Amino acid sequence: MKKLSSLLLITLLAGAASGCVVRGRARIAPVAVVEIEEEPPPPRQERVSFRPGYVWVTGRWAYRGSRYVWLDGHHERERRGHRWVEGRWDRRGRRHVWIDGHWSR
């Protein structure tokens, strides 16, 4: 038993003396894609205000349940070295797919 305790103590001390290494893995979750046959309504007119340090993310139509609902635009904090690419509805055959807006370098 003393031998096992000593061995465990030596192992712990050797590990602590060698430094700490942390490894990890990340996984990007798949984005749900909604394809709709009904064309979205035309975008609404929005009042856009200038706000230093922010960009305007344009409002959009989102498909919820069985109908389109309007999501108002909003300000998003700027990211240095990036530009905002607006989201858009993309037509694919007879269907419409929303492509999310994103930051691009």
KELO-107530 format. One record per residue (C-alpha): residue in three letters; residue number from 1; x, y, z. Coordinates in steps of 0.5 Angstrom, whole numbers. Layout:
<pt residuo="ALA" num="NUM" xx="X" yy="Y" zz="Z"/>
...
This chain:
<pt residuo="MET" num="1" xx="0" yy="0" zz="0"/>
<pt residuo="LYS" num="2" xx="6" yy="5" zz="2"/>
<pt residuo="LYS" num="3" xx="9" yy="3" zz="-5"/>
<pt residuo="LEU" num="4" xx="3" yy="5" zz="-9"/>
<pt residuo="SER" num="5" xx="2" yy="11" zz="-5"/>
<pt residuo="SER" num="6" xx="9" yy="13" zz="-6"/>
<pt residuo="LEU" num="7" xx="8" yy="12" zz="-14"/>
<pt residuo="LEU" num="8" xx="2" yy="16" zz="-14"/>
<pt residuo="LEU" num="9" xx="5" yy="22" zz="-11"/>
<pt residuo="ILE" num="10" xx="11" yy="21" zz="-15"/>
<pt residuo="THR" num="11" xx="7" yy="21" zz="-21"/>
<pt residuo="LEU" num="12" xx="3" yy="27" zz="-19"/>
<pt residuo="LEU" num="13" xx="9" yy="31" zz="-17"/>
<pt residuo="ALA" num="14" xx="12" yy="29" zz="-24"/>
<pt residuo="GLY" num="15" xx="6" yy="32" zz="-28"/>
<pt residuo="ALA" num="16" xx="6" yy="38" zz="-24"/>
<pt residuo="ALA" num="17" xx="13" yy="39" zz="-25"/>
<pt residuo="SER" num="18" xx="13" yy="38" zz="-33"/>
<pt residuo="GLY" num="19" xx="8" yy="44" zz="-34"/>
<pt residuo="CYS" num="20" xx="1" yy="44" zz="-36"/>
<pt residuo="VAL" num="21" xx="-2" yy="42" zz="-43"/>
<pt residuo="VAL" num="22" xx="-9" yy="43" zz="-45"/>
<pt residuo="ARG" num="23" xx="-12" yy="40" zz="-51"/>
<pt residuo="GLY" num="24" xx="-18" yy="41" zz="-54"/>
<pt residuo="ARG" num="25" xx="-23" yy="40" zz="-60"/>
<pt residuo="ALA" num="26" xx="-28" yy="44" zz="-62"/>
<pt residuo="ARG" num="27" xx="-34" yy="42" zz="-67"/>
<pt residuo="ILE" num="28" xx="-38" yy="47" zz="-71"/>
<pt residuo="ALA" num="29" xx="-45" yy="45" zz="-71"/>
<pt residuo="PRO" num="30" xx="-49" yy="44" zz="-77"/>
<pt residuo="VAL" num="31" xx="-54" yy="50" zz="-79"/>
<pt residuo="ALA" num="32" xx="-61" yy="48" zz="-80"/>
<pt residuo="VAL" num="33" xx="-63" yy="50" zz="-87"/>
<pt residuo="VAL" num="34" xx="-70" yy="52" zz="-88"/>
<pt residuo="GLU" num="35" xx="-73" yy="51" zz="-95"/>
<pt residuo="ILE" num="36" xx="-79" yy="55" zz="-97"/>
<pt residuo="GLU" num="37" xx="-83" yy="55" zz="-103"/>
<pt residuo="GLU" num="38" xx="-87" yy="61" zz="-102"/>
<pt residuo="GLU" num="39" xx="-83" yy="67" zz="-104"/>
<pt residuo="PRO" num="40" xx="-81" yy="72" zz="-98"/>
<pt residuo="PRO" num="41" xx="-85" yy="79" zz="-98"/>
<pt residuo="PRO" num="42" xx="-80" yy="85" zz="-101"/>
<pt residuo="PRO" num="43" xx="-76" yy="88" zz="-95"/>
<pt residuo="ARG" num="44" xx="-79" yy="93" zz="-91"/>
<pt residuo="GLN" num="45" xx="-76" yy="100" zz="-91"/>
<pt residuo="GLU" num="46" xx="-72" yy="102" zz="-84"/>
<pt residuo="ARG" num="47" xx="-70" yy="108" zz="-81"/>
<pt residuo="VAL" num="48" xx="-62" yy="107" zz="-80"/>
<pt residuo="SER" num="49" xx="-59" yy="111" zz="-75"/>
<pt residuo="PHE" num="50" xx="-51" yy="112" zz="-75"/>
<pt residuo="ARG" num="51" xx="-48" yy="110" zz="-69"/>
<pt residuo="PRO" num="52" xx="-40" yy="110" zz="-68"/>
<pt residuo="GLY" num="53" xx="-37" yy="104" zz="-68"/>
<pt residuo="TYR" num="54" xx="-43" yy="100" zz="-70"/>
<pt residuo="VAL" num="55" xx="-45" yy="97" zz="-77"/>
<pt residuo="TRP" num="56" xx="-53" yy="96" zz="-79"/>
<pt residuo="VAL" num="57" xx="-55" yy="89" zz="-80"/>
<pt residuo="THR" num="58" xx="-61" yy="90" zz="-84"/>
<pt residuo="GLY" num="59" xx="-68" yy="87" zz="-82"/>
<pt residuo="ARG" num="60" xx="-71" yy="81" zz="-86"/>
<pt residuo="TRP" num="61" xx="-77" yy="76" zz="-86"/>
<pt residuo="ALA" num="62" xx="-76" yy="70" zz="-83"/>
<pt residuo="TYR" num="63" xx="-80" yy="64" zz="-84"/>
<pt residuo="ARG" num="64" xx="-83" yy="62" zz="-77"/>
<pt residuo="GLY" num="65" xx="-88" yy="56" zz="-77"/>
<pt residuo="SER" num="66" xx="-92" yy="57" zz="-83"/>
<pt residuo="ARG" num="67" xx="-91" yy="64" zz="-84"/>
<pt residuo="TYR" num="68" xx="-86" yy="70" zz="-85"/>
<pt residuo="VAL" num="69" xx="-85" yy="75" zz="-80"/>
<pt residuo="TRP" num="70" xx="-81" yy="81" zz="-80"/>
<pt residuo="LEU" num="71" xx="-75" yy="82" zz="-76"/>
<pt residuo="ASP" num="72" xx="-72" yy="89" zz="-75"/>
<pt residuo="GLY" num="73" xx="-65" yy="91" zz="-76"/>
<pt residuo="HIS" num="74" xx="-60" yy="92" zz="-71"/>
<pt residuo="HIS" num="75" xx="-53" yy="95" zz="-69"/>
<pt residuo="GLU" num="76" xx="-48" yy="90" zz="-69"/>
<pt residuo="ARG" num="77" xx="-41" yy="92" zz="-66"/>
<pt residuo="GLU" num="78" xx="-36" yy="93" zz="-71"/>
<pt residuo="ARG" num="79" xx="-30" yy="88" zz="-71"/>
<pt residuo="ARG" num="80" xx="-23" yy="91" zz="-73"/>
<pt residuo="GLY" num="81" xx="-21" yy="88" zz="-80"/>
<pt residuo="HIS" num="82" xx="-27" yy="85" zz="-82"/>
<pt residuo="ARG" num="83" xx="-33" yy="87" zz="-86"/>
<pt residuo="TRP" num="84" xx="-41" yy="85" zz="-85"/>
<pt residuo="VAL" num="85" xx="-44" yy="81" zz="-91"/>
<pt residuo="GLU" num="86" xx="-51" yy="82" zz="-91"/>
<pt residuo="GLY" num="87" xx="-56" yy="76" zz="-90"/>
<pt residuo="ARG" num="88" xx="-60" yy="74" zz="-96"/>
<pt residuo="TRP" num="89" xx="-66" yy="70" zz="-99"/>
<pt residuo="ASP" num="90" xx="-63" yy="65" zz="-104"/>
<pt residuo="ARG" num="91" xx="-67" yy="62" zz="-110"/>
<pt residuo="ARG" num="92" xx="-66" yy="55" zz="-111"/>
<pt residuo="GLY" num="93" xx="-70" yy="52" zz="-116"/>
<pt residuo="ARG" num="94" xx="-77" yy="53" zz="-114"/>
<pt residuo="ARG" num="95" xx="-75" yy="54" zz="-106"/>
<pt residuo="HIS" num="96" xx="-72" yy="60" zz="-102"/>
<pt residuo="VAL" num="97" xx="-67" yy="59" zz="-97"/>
<pt residuo="TRP" num="98" xx="-64" yy="64" zz="-92"/>
<pt residuo="ILE" num="99" xx="-57" yy="65" zz="-92"/>
<pt residuo="ASP" num="100" xx="-54" yy="68" zz="-86"/>
<pt residuo="GLY" num="101" xx="-50" yy="75" zz="-85"/>
<pt residuo="HIS" num="102" xx="-43" yy="74" zz="-83"/>
<pt residuo="TRP" num="103" xx="-37" yy="78" zz="-82"/>
<pt residuo="SER" num="104" xx="-31" yy="77" zz="-87"/>
<pt residuo="ARG" num="105" xx="-24" yy="79" zz="-87"/>
